[in-house]
Amino acid sequence: MKKISVIVPCYNVAEYLERCMEHILGQTIGREEIEIILVDDASTDDGATLQLIEHYERKYPDTVMIIPLTQNVKQGGARNIGISYASGEYLMFCDADDWLAYQAMEVLYDTAKEYDADVVEYRYKAVRDTKDAGDSIEMGSGSYFQDLTEERVKRKLLMKSTDDFSMGCMRKMYRVSQIKTHSIRFAEQLICEEPSFTLPVRLYEKKHVFVDAALYYYLQRADSTIHRNWDTRKWDNLKVWVLLMEDLDRRGFMEIYHDELECMMYDWGLGLSIQMMLRKGYMLAVEHLQLLKEITLKVTPQVLQNPYVAARESEWDKVLQALLKTELTEEIAGQMNQLLIKYLEQY
């Protein structure tokens, strides 16, 4: 068994993939300990991406596996397919335009074995160019182990997302057996899909380690998925959270962590959806606000009585709560937009 499987979704990434692969193949843990799964998500660049990943499979047949798809399934679907093939002890994700520090896998695997961890999380570094090669890493003093076997500890963590307990999927290494035992998968055909995977992982995991080191390099691109085709994707975040809440209910977590998960739907499903739309320059018409209200109350009908939500007193929360309990009109919708925009401008 390989120590680590790394899944790289590939869609029209011939321009970036070589740097990503250089850093994965050059990991100090040793190439023989790595399984690289390259999923070509039906690229449309005249075969450039597919030819490049086929080159890597031919050159490193014991390390690289390629999965060419004929239909585009977005990153969530590509990652799910990669998960189904993963045979390593631990699992990582890396986007094709990003890269890892050369020591990343060695540091993470050694840490995972030391603590018998289900998840090892680490910091990332956002960059706008590729000058930082990741040749060396600086370890901070904030690393720690977190025992999550007690419900009270997990409840506390559910109510916050921090740099060392994030909702993102990229800067974590996961125990493969846990992912497969519980059939944890991403929402498909949607952007903003990462919580659909990471939140179930957080609810199942028992041992979490945070490594205070920037081991992942995130290339900020103006044409990345989150920036493209926003008109057709502006509802995706809300859709992800509706699917996620249904999934957590099926798994029995809504009964155990009802108040915390209900509040997360309020914060991340409703609140974040509104924030993303406003930051993209959309004014929310009364029909948009009505839809947000109806969906939120359908999924969490008692959210206004939620103890976490009811205790909120910020201007942002006052507007969100007014949205959920007010009969909406064009005038009220306009006032809400102005108040929400004013709040966001302060942050």
ZATORVO-217987 format. One record per atom (N, C-alpha, C): x, y, z. Coordinates in steps of 0.001 Angstrom, whole numbers, padded with zeros to 6 digits, always signed. Example, Ala and Ser with C-alpha at 12.3 -4.5 7.8 and 13.67 -1.06 7.14 Angstrom:
% ZATORVO-217987
+013190-005690+007800
+012300-004500+007800
+013200-003300+007800
+012850-002250+007080
+013670-001060+007140
+012900+000030+007870
//
This chain:
% ZATORVO-217987
+000838-001200+000000
+000000+000000+000000
+000872+001249+000000
+000540+002182-000888
+001243+003458-000897
+000847+004261+000355
+001737+005136+000765
+001446+005931+001955
+000388+006998+001669
+000487+007639+000500
-000399+008763+000203
-000898+008691-001237
-002207+008836-001397
-002810+009052-002709
-003094+010540-002842
-002736+011122-003985
-003042+012532-004224
-003871+012625-005500
-005015+013289-005390
-005944+013409-006510
-005836+014810-007096
-005627+014871-008413
-005482+016148-009109
-006528+016230-010218
-007623+016988-010030
-008573+017207-011120
-007912+018066-012198
-008112+017699-013460
-007452+018406-014554
-008473+018829-015602
-008628+020129-015762
-009512+020660-016812
-008808+021829-017488
-008334+021590-018707
-007649+022631-019483
-006501+023261-018690
-005617+022416-018163
-004564+022900-017266
-003164+022600-017784
-003036+022380-019083
-001716+022053-019632
-000686+023129-019313
-001137+024368-019196
-000238+025488-018916
+000354+025423-017514
-000356+024769-016579
+000042+024811-015164
+000515+023465-014611
+000108+022370-015235
+000257+021058-014606
+001710+020652-014373
+002604+021052-015248
+003996+020600-015099
+004593+021038-013768
+004329+022257-013367
+004858+022713-012073
+004234+021912-010931
+002939+021690-010988
+002259+020901-009960
+002867+019504-009865
+003056+018853-011015
+003585+017492-011026
+005044+017446-010583
+005805+018453-010948
+007201+018510-010500
+007277+018463-008974
+006383+019175-008324
+006409+019255-006870
+005833+017999-006209
+004942+017307-006889
+004429+016050-006331
+005439+014926-006539
+005962+014826-007748
+006931+013764-008045
+008230+013949-007267
+008547+015181-006884
+009787+015458-006166
+009646+015448-004663
+008532+014919-004140
+008331+014888-002694
+009424+014088-001994
+009890+014616-000876
+010987+013973-000149
+010575+012649+000484
+009289+012381+000560
+008839+011089+001098
+009226+009950+000155
+009471+010292-001102
+009853+009288-002093
+008713+008972-003042
+009018+008967-004341
+007978+008728-005343
+007316+007370-005187
+008070+006403-004708
+007525+005053-004558
+006451+004975-003480
+006338+006001-002653
+005339+006017-001578
+004062+006778-001964
+004012+007266-003216
+002925+008140-003643
+002135+007516-004779
+000836+007661-004720
-000052+007312-005825
-000681+008614-006332
-000415+008962-007581
-000939+010206-008164
-002080+009854-009112
-003258+010382-008833
-004442+010110-009655
-004821+011387-010382
-004617+011393-011704
-004917+012542-012542
-006247+012296-013247
-007244+013119-012943
-008576+012956-013530
-008775+014054-014568
-008789+013656-015851
-009055+014638-016902
-010559+014833-017002
-011022+016023-016609
-012455+016291-016520
-013006+016780-017858
-012839+015917-018887
-013336+016224-020237
-012820+017581-020716
-011505+017735-020683
-010885+018986-021110
-011239+019315-022563
-011272+020611-022869
-011661+021072-024208
-010542+021871-024869
-009286+021519-024577
-008139+022261-025108
-007428+021477-026205
-008238+020827-027062
-007710+020077-028216
-006717+018992-027812
-006954+018380-026654
-006132+017247-026231
-004861+017610-025506
-004591+018902-025295
-003324+019295-024664
-003199+018735-023251
-004254+018874-022456
-004208+018368-021076
-004124+016853-021065
-004950+016187-021866
-004965+014726-021884
-003615+014180-022345
-003029+014756-023359
-001725+014288-023838
-000658+014438-022763
-000735+015525-022000
+000265+015750-020960
+000127+014733-019834
-001089+014460-019398
-001230+013492-018307
-000922+012074-018792
-001192+011787-020060
-000802+010480-020616
+000707+010347-020633
+001405+011438-020887
+002878+011431-020834
+003361+011048-019445
+002747+011612-018415
+003167+011295-017043
+002883+009832-016701
+001772+009312-017178
+001460+007907-016887
+002457+006980-017568
+002841+007302-018800
+003832+006471-019498
+005195+006545-018812
+005563+007727-018355
+006892+007915-017757
+006975+007340-016351
+005853+007398-015610
+005856+006919-014217
+004697+005941-013997
+004727+004796-014654
+003583+003867-014603
+003299+003298-013220
+004298+003262-012356
+004094+002736-011006
+003595+003792-010029
+003532+005019-010492
+003156+006123-009605
+001908+006853-010086
+001773+007012-011393
+000708+007850-011954
-000395+007007-012579
-001627+007325-012219
-002814+006729-012826
-003636+007860-013435
-004082+007686-014674
-004935+008705-015278
-006343+008152-015472
-007313+009040-015314
-008712+008687-015512
-009303+009732-016458
-009450+009401-017745
-010015+010355-018694
-011541+010273-018705
-012191+011398-018489
-013648+011442-018483
-014159+012001-019805
-015303+011517-020242
-015902+012004-021480
-016954+013068-021227
-017343+013236-019970
-018318+014257-019596
-017774+015064-018433
-017878+016387-018514
-017377+017260-017464
-018251+017146-016219
-017631+016865-015083
-018381+016671-013835
-017978+017676-012762
-017195+018686-013139
-016718+019706-012214
-015777+019081-011176
-015185+019939-010352
-014149+019451-009429
-014683+018427-008437
-015893+018656-007930
-016441+017707-006963
-016584+016326-007549
-017133+016242-008760
-017292+014942-009408
-015958+014300-009728
-014990+015114-010205
-013663+014574-010523
-012977+014039-009268
-013119+014755-008165
-012524+014274-006914
-013196+012981-006460
-014511+012900-006600
-015215+011681-006204
-014723+010473-006987
-014541+010647-008282
-014036+009539-009101
-012629+009163-008653
-011812+010174-008373
-010467+009892-007876
-010487+009132-006570
-011396+009502-005663
-011519+008811-004373
-011819+007332-004585
-012668+007027-005543
-013051+005629-005772
-011857+004777-006198
-010828+005398-006762
-009631+004667-007188
-008507+004715-006154
-008596+005594-005182
-007490+005789-004240
-007246+004543-003408
-005990+004131-003329
-005641+002927-002570
-004579+003195-001514
-004202+004454-001319
-003193+004779-000325
-003757+004753+001087
-002868+004914+002047
-003281+004947+003451
-003941+006287+003779
-003392+007353+003203
-003940+008696+003380
-004209+009311+002009
-005001+010373+002029
-005470+010993+000796
-005297+012505+000861
-004859+013086-000262
-004753+014541-000383
-005363+014975-001704
-005717+016259-001784
-006149+016857-003038
-005188+017993-003375
-004923+018148-004665
-004119+019283-005116
-004697+019756-006442
-005033+021023-006548
-005485+021560-007824
-004304+021658-008767
-004574+021501-010052
-003499+021398-011042
-002708+022686-011218
-003278+023816-010822
-002542+025075-010935
-001862+025479-009631
-001977+024649-008617
-001308+024886-007337
-000149+023916-007173
+000574+023989-006055
+001656+023047-005838
+001942+022907-004348
+002674+021852-004015
+003030+021525-002645
+004503+021826-002389
+004805+022192-001155
+006212+022251-000754
+006795+020847-000878
+008069+020751-001221
+008664+019441-001489
+008655+018523-000265
+008657+019081+000925
+008665+018256+002143
+007257+017984+002675
+006239+018477+001997
+004890+018443+002554
+004436+017045+002950
+004508+016102+002046
+003971+014772+002326
+004748+014064+003437
+006054+014259+003467
+006863+013631+004523
+006463+014185+005885
+006328+015486+005980
+005936+016119+007245
+004544+015649+007661
+003608+015632+006722
+002224+015286+007046
+002073+013814+007414
+002739+012946+006660
+002606+011515+006956
+003246+011174+008295
+004417+011702+008565
+005072+011438+009851
+004205+011939+011009
+003573+013096+010813
+002694+013638+011842
+001471+012753+012033
+000883+012308+010928
-000292+011437+011002
+000015+010152+011748
+001150+009565+011490
+001513+008308+012156
+001833+008540+013628
+002439+009677+013935
+002776+009973+015331
+001527+010052+016193
+000454+010644+015652
-000759+010859+016441
-001900+009917+016044
-001649+009012+015099
-002714+008145+014573
-003900+008999+014133
-003611+010060+013401
-004606+011078+013078
-005525+010645+011950
-006786+011082+012040
-007732+010915+010946
-007549+012014+009906
-007221+013214+010379
-007008+014360+009496
-005799+015145+009995
-004943+015540+009061
-003855+016463+009376
-004066+017705+008523
-004209+018839+009179
-004468+020099+008482
-003217+020964+008546
-003082+021862+007582
-001869+022673+007504
-002194+023999+006840
-001274+024916+006867
-001488+026234+006292
-001183+026237+004789
-001677+027270+004123
-001350+027473+002715
-000816+028885+002514
-000210+029096+001374
+000305+030419+001026
-000305+030830-000302
-001043+031946-000318
-001637+032456-001552
-000593+033262-002307
-000395+032929-003580
+000607+033612-004395
-000015+034041-005724
+000543+035082-006314
+000080+035557-007619
+001065+035241-008738
+002230+034727-008369
+003191+034272-009376
+003804+032970-008886
+004724+032437-009641
+005271+031115-009329
+006725+031172-008862
+007140+032301-008353
+008545+032449-007960
+008888+031652-006713
+007908+031471-005835
+008167+030729-004593
+008108+029239-004902
+009257+028603-004920
+009337+027212-005383
+008961+026190-004330
+008868+026589-003077
+008533+025624-002045
+009691+024715-001677
+010909+025197-001879
+012084+024376-001577
+012270+024164-000083
+011861+025161+000703
+012013+025039+002146
+010725+025470+002825
+010515+025012+004028
+009324+025374+004778
+009730+025932+006130
+008904+026822+006630
+009133+027385+007958
+008055+026870+008891
+008483+026142+009894
+007547+025596+010872
+007287+026634+011952
+006013+026953+012179
+005651+027847+013257
+005530+027104+014571
+005088+027793+015581
+004995+027189+016918
+003563+026864+017318
+002636+026942+016347
+001226+026759+016674
+000658+025389+016386
+001490+024403+016125
+000993+023056+015843
+000369+022445+017093
-000672+021627+016919
-001286+020968+018081
-002134+019783+017655
-002423+018939+018622
-003298+017776+018450
-004637+018063+019110
-005735+017660+018455
-007073+017875+019004
-007822+016552+019065
-008206+016145+020281
-009021+014949+020476
-010488+015341+020295
-011164+014710+019334
-012546+015076+019017
-013541+013997+019423
-013172+013166+020361
-014074+012080+020757
-015249+012568+021596
-015116+013727+022249
-016195+014237+023090
-017108+015161+022279
-018413+014983+022444
-019378+015782+021693
-019251+017270+021987
-018962+017625+023228
-018888+019045+023585
-017754+019733+022836
-016659+019024+022615
-015535+019590+021873
-015935+019806+020416
-016617+018814+019866
-017025+018915+018461
-018066+020010+018273
-018960+020172+019231
-019960+021245+019137
-019286+022609+019036
-018269+022790+019842
-017550+024064+019841
-016886+024319+018496
-016303+023273+017919
-015621+023425+016642
-016589+023681+015497
-017780+023117+015592
-018758+023330+014528
-019162+024789+014416
-019048+025519+015500
-019500+026900+015510
-018422+027900+015088
-017325+027398+014598
-016305+028313+014103
-015532+027650+012973
-015054+028454+012063
-014152+027974+011018
-012912+028844+011085
-011808+028261+011453
-010577+029012+011647
-009519+028526+010669
-008367+029154+010714
-007285+028752+009829
-006808+027330+010095
-007046+026827+011290
-006600+025476+011598
-007762+024472+011677
-008989+024922+011423
-010144+024033+011286
-011036+024612+010190
-010547+024596+008971
-011225+025268+007869
-012288+024373+007234
-013142+025005+006417
-014150+024273+005663
-013641+023846+004294
-012455+024308+003916
-011889+023947+002626
-011307+022546+002641
-011201+021937+001461
-010729+020545+001394
-009258+020426+001031
-008637+021504+000517
-007341+021339-000108
-006203+021123+000890
-006138+021886+001938
-004970+021826+002827
-005210+020883+003998
-005588+019680+003651
-005770+018622+004644
-005323+017297+004042
-004887+016403+004899
-004625+015017+004513
-005567+014135+005320
-006236+013190+004636
-007312+012412+005248
-006975+010921+005283
-007435+010250+006333
-007309+008797+006393
-008290+008200+005378
-007789+007436+004423
-008630+006913+003346
-009701+005966+003871
-009373+005128+004829
-010344+004148+005324
-011577+004828+005906
-011395+005978+006555
-012539+006690+007114
-013436+007247+006003
-012817+007795+004965
-013576+008351+003846
-014404+007255+003179
-013786+006106+002960
-014480+005032+002239
-015487+004302+003124
-015177+004121+004380
-016111+003450+005284
-017427+004198+005366
-017353+005517+005404
-018556+006344+005566
-019067+006925+004245
-018456+006498+003131
-018899+006935+001797
-019058+008456+001727
-018017+009160+002127
-018046+010625+002109
-017649+011097+000715
-018501+011936+000130
-018278+012407-001228
-018637+013888-001357
-018168+014488-002425
-018471+015888-002734
-019795+015997-003476
-020468+017133-003308
-021582+017467-004184
-021033+017645-005599
-021790+017206-006597
-021304+017233-007967
-022017+018288-008808
-021351+018715-009855
-021867+019685-010819
-022121+021068-010197
-021491+021337-009065
-021668+022607-008369
-020303+023159-007955
-020189+024495-007894
-019017+025093-007266
-019332+025320-005788
-018362+025753-005029
-018520+025938-003567
-018877+024616-002898
-018382+023528-003454
-018798+022188-003031
-018019+021633-001843
-016936+022272-001428
-016028+021654-000475
-016656+021299+000878
-017538+022137+001463
-018144+021742+002744
-018939+020444+002688
-019435+020074+001511
-020190+018826+001405
-019320+017620+001718
-018015+017791+001622
-017053+016740+001971
-016449+016980+003347
-015998+018204+003601
-015229+018455+004819
-016077+018447+006083
-017351+018838+006001
-018161+018831+007214
-018482+017414+007680
-018898+016485+006791
-019027+015096+007251
-017722+014524+007803
-016604+014868+007172
-015310+014405+007698
-015118+014904+009121
-015403+016172+009370
-015229+016731+010708
-016121+016028+011720
-017311+015652+011315
-018236+014998+012240
-017824+013559+012552
-017163+012920+011626
-016724+011538+011846
-015343+011437+012496
-014464+012388+012231
-013074+012231+012687
-012972+012290+014214
-011994+011587+014728
-011746+011533+016169
-010426+012190+016565
-009483+012197+015650
-008157+012737+015962
-007726+013685+014851
-007534+014950+015213
-007202+016002+014249
-005891+016660+014682
-005004+016856+013724
-003740+017536+014009
-003619+018742+013089
-003206+019861+013654
-002885+021039+012856
-001381+021234+012848
-000808+021328+011641
+000630+021567+011472
+000816+023024+011063
+001515+023768+011877
+001697+025200+011645
+002825+025436+010645
+002523+025134+009377
+003498+025338+008308
+002740+025520+006997
+003206+026420+006151
+002600+026635+004835
+003164+025604+003871
+002390+024558+003638
+002851+023440+002815
+002187+023411+001440
+001195+024274+001225
+000420+024290-000022
+000475+025689-000601
+000736+025785-001899
+000822+027071-002573
-000385+027223-003503
-001205+028211-003197
-002444+028456-003925
-002246+029614-004885
-002338+029321-006193
-002136+030342-007209
-003451+031088-007445
-003468+032365-007154
-004664+033181-007351
-004762+033594-008811
-005819+033114-009475
-006023+033376-010905
-007356+034074-011120
-007359+035069-011996
-008598+035792-012286
-009602+034920-013018
-009127+033863-013706
-010028+033011-014473
-010313+031683-013777
-010111+031642-012451
-010385+030399-011723
-011882+030136-011688
-012256+028923-011256
-013658+028508-011273
-014565+029477-010544
-014120+029981-009397
-014974+030841-008591
-015240+032171-009286
-014425+032523-010284
-014588+033804-010975
-015316+033670-012311
-015442+032441-012837
-016030+032252-014149
-017529+031980-014073
-018243+032438-015093
-019646+032082-015297
-020490+032244-014032
-020313+033371-013348
-021002+033532-012074
-022514+033589-012225
-022989+034110-013344
-024436+034203-013551
-025108+032843-013432
-024450+031815-013928
-025040+030477-013894
-024726+029731-012610
-023893+030314-011739
-023429+029605-010546
-023798+030296-009238
-024523+031410-009311
-024727+032203-008096
-025564+031498-007039
-026305+030463-007417
-027111+029720-006448
-026420+028446-005958
-025221+028171-006471
-024590+026880-006165
-024298+026708-004681
-023830+027770-004013
-023505+027628-002591
-024729+027204-001793
-025867+027823-002065
-027092+027460-001355
-027495+026029-001674
-027368+025621-002931
-027697+024248-003323
-026821+023245-002577
-025530+023569-002471
-024606+022676-001749
-025069+022494-000307
-025460+023583+000353
-025841+023478+001760
-027173+022766+001958
-028070+022899+001007
-029325+022129+001081
-029014+020638+000976
-028190+020259+000006
-027810+018853-000151
-027041+018357+001066
-026185+019204+001609
-025379+018821+002765
-026256+018570+003985
-027215+019430+004239
-028089+019241+005393
-028918+017962+005252
-029345+017660+004039
-030071+016403+003804
-029162+015204+004073
-027918+015310+003631
-026955+014229+003840
-026672+014028+005327
-026472+015107+006058
-026180+014998+007490
-027376+014467+008264
-028569+014770+007794
-029775+014226+008421
-029829+012720+008217
-029540+012264+006990
-029521+010819+006714
-028483+010100+007568
-027388+010761+007845
-026312+010151+008625
-026581+010191+010127
-027644+010863+010545
-028002+010921+011959
-027374+012060+012720
-026615+012925+012042
-025931+014005+012746
-026857+015154+013130
-027955+015336+012394
-028874+016419+012739
-029503+016193+014113
-029688+014962+014476
-030246+014659+015788
-029253+014971+016898
-027986+014708+016645
-026957+014893+017669
-026534+016352+017785
-026330+016988+016633
-025796+018359+016608
-026794+019315+015947
-028060+019175+016288
-029114+019914+015598
-028896+021425+015625
-028692+021990+016800
-028585+023447+016915
-027363+023975+016173
-026250+023253+016274
-025022+023704+015627
-025155+023652+014098
-025706+022559+013580
-025823+022418+012132
-026884+023359+011568
-027944+023591+012312
-028963+024539+011894
-028369+025945+011785
-027555+026310+012748
-026897+027609+012724
-025898+027697+011579
-025227+026595+011254
-024297+026597+010134
-025030+026816+008816
-026225+026244+008675
-027030+026489+007477
-027366+027971+007379
-027684+028584+008496
-027989+030018+008549
-026765+030841+008145
-025592+030494+008691
-024376+031261+008429
-023814+031007+007031
-023673+029716+006689
-022946+029343+005487
-023857+029150+004278
-025071+028705+004523
-025999+028535+003416
-026644+029848+003031
-027355+030470+003981
-028032+031744+003733
-027049+032912+003697
-026336+033120+004793
-025487+034297+004919
-024383+034370+003878
-023656+033270+003678
-022561+033291+002715
-023074+033459+001293
-024218+032863+000975
-024783+033025-000371
-025062+034493-000655
-025653+035181+000321
-025932+036610+000156
-024637+037403+000019
-023657+037103+000856
-022378+037812+000783
-021724+037651-000583
-021710+036421-001092
-021054+036163-002373
-021747+036910-003506
-023078+036931-003485
-023805+037640-004536
-023545+039138-004481
-023612+039703-003288
-023393+041140-003155
-021972+041531-003526
-020996+040717-003129
-019602+041033-003462
-019335+040916-004960
-020155+040140-005650
-020040+040027-007103
-020797+041144-007820
-021430+042017-007041
-022090+043164-007644
-023564+042990-007920
-024162+041915-007422
-025590+041683-007642
-026425+042428-006600
-027473+043065-007072
-028495+043576-006174
-029565+042491-006071
-029938+042137-004861
-030871+041039-004649
-032302+041553-004772
-032952+041178-005854
-034345+041560-006076
-035227+040857-005066
-036449+041343-004928
-037353+040769-003936
-037576+039284-004181
-037614+038864-005449
-037818+037430-005723
-036604+036603-005321
-035412+037197-005397
-034207+036491-004953
-034218+036318-003431
-034515+037383-002740
-034580+037316-001286
-035685+036364-000833
-036798+036358-001536
-037896+035459-001187
-037476+034004-001351
-036728+033710-002428
-036259+032355-002648
-035275+031930-001564
-034352+032824-001217
-033411+032526-000130
-034151+032249+001167
-035155+033047+001452
-035958+032882+002663
-036701+031548+002649
-037368+031247+001559
-038188+030034+001482
-037334+028772+001618
-036190+028767+000943
-035338+027574+001002
-034760+027392+002401
-034299+028476+003010
-033728+028390+004364
-034763+027881+005358
-035973+028402+005283
-037010+027989+006238
-037547+026593+005939
-037429+026163+004703
-037825+024793+004387
-036846+023799+004996
-035557+024122+004915
-034526+023218+005438
-034433+023312+006956
-034541+024533+007487
-034416+024754+008934
-035590+025623+009401
-036787+025047+009522
-037990+025853+009806
-037972+026580+011139
-037200+026104+012106
-037165+026735+013431
-035887+027531+013669
-035237+027960+012589
-033933+028591+012734
-033991+029889+013547
-035094+030610+013501
-035174+031856+014272
-035248+031604+015772
-035614+030386+016164
-035628+030019+017583
-034332+029335+017998
-033423+029154+017051
-032144+028520+017350
-031392+029350+018394
-030885+028742+019458
-030238+029518+020526
-029019+030310+020061
-028255+029762+019124
-027093+030485+018609
-027540+031691+017782
-028513+031477+016914
-028992+032547+016040
-029696+033629+016850
-030538+033219+017785
-031301+034183+018583
-030397+035086+019411
-029208+034604+019744
-028289+035396+020575
-027489+036412+019765
-027576+036348+018436
-026806+037253+017587
-027392+038671+017639
-026507+039662+017709
-026971+041047+017785
-026280+041966+016792
-025503+041429+015872
-024822+042284+014898
-025837+042845+013906
-025451+043923+013239
-026325+044518+012227
-026597+043531+011094
-025592+042764+010744
-025752+041732+009706
-026838+040745+010106
-026760+040247+011337
-027743+039259+011794
-029136+039859+011916
-029209+041115+012290
-030523+041754+012380
-031216+041772+011025
-030440+042037+009974
-031032+042060+008629
-031399+040645+008184
-030520+039665+008433
-030828+038289+008048
-032079+037784+008762
-032186+038077+010043
-033355+037626+010800
-034619+038350+010340
-034488+039623+010002
-035638+040358+009462
-036074+039752+008137
-035107+039342+007319
-035424+038695+006048
-036277+037448+006252
-035945+036675+007280
-036629+035400+007510
-038018+035557+008129
-038315+036715+008690
-039613+036858+009352
-040460+038004+008815
-040009+038647+007746
-040719+039804+007219
-041399+039462+005893
-042590+039996+005696
-043260+039907+004400
-042550+040867+003460
-041923+040349+002428
-041033+041144+001592
-041789+041956+000545
-041315+043163+000348
-041797+044033-000716
-040588+044598-001442
-040830+045277-002567
-039729+045897-003312
-039000+046918-002443
-039748+047692-001686
-039141+048712-000834
-038285+048084+000260
-038819+047049+000898
-038063+046377+001961
-036819+045711+001390
-036936+045089+000214
-035780+044454-000425
-034683+045478-000694
-035053+046652-001162
-034072+047701-001410
-033369+048133-000146
-034128+048279+000934
-033542+048663+002215
-032584+047597+002724
-032967+046327+002554
-032100+045234+003004
-030805+045210+002220
-030873+045417+000920
-029661+045460+000104
-028726+046550+000604
-029252+047724+000860
-028432+048844+001316
-027771+048545+002655
-028528+047954+003567
-027978+047641+004885
-026906+046557+004805
-027160+045536+004001
-026191+044442+003877
-024913+044922+003196
-025045+045728+002148
-023876+046259+001469
-023068+047154+002390
-023749+047971+003160
-023073+048859+004105
-022276+048050+005110
-022853+046956+005602
-022151+046100+006559
-020912+045483+005918
-021062+044935+004699
-019950+044272+004040
-018810+045225+003734
-019119+046470+003450
-018079+047460+003144
-017154+047716+004329
-017614+047366+005508
-016796+047570+006711
-015789+046452+006900
-015904+045364+006103
-015049+044197+006315
-014344+043805+005030
//
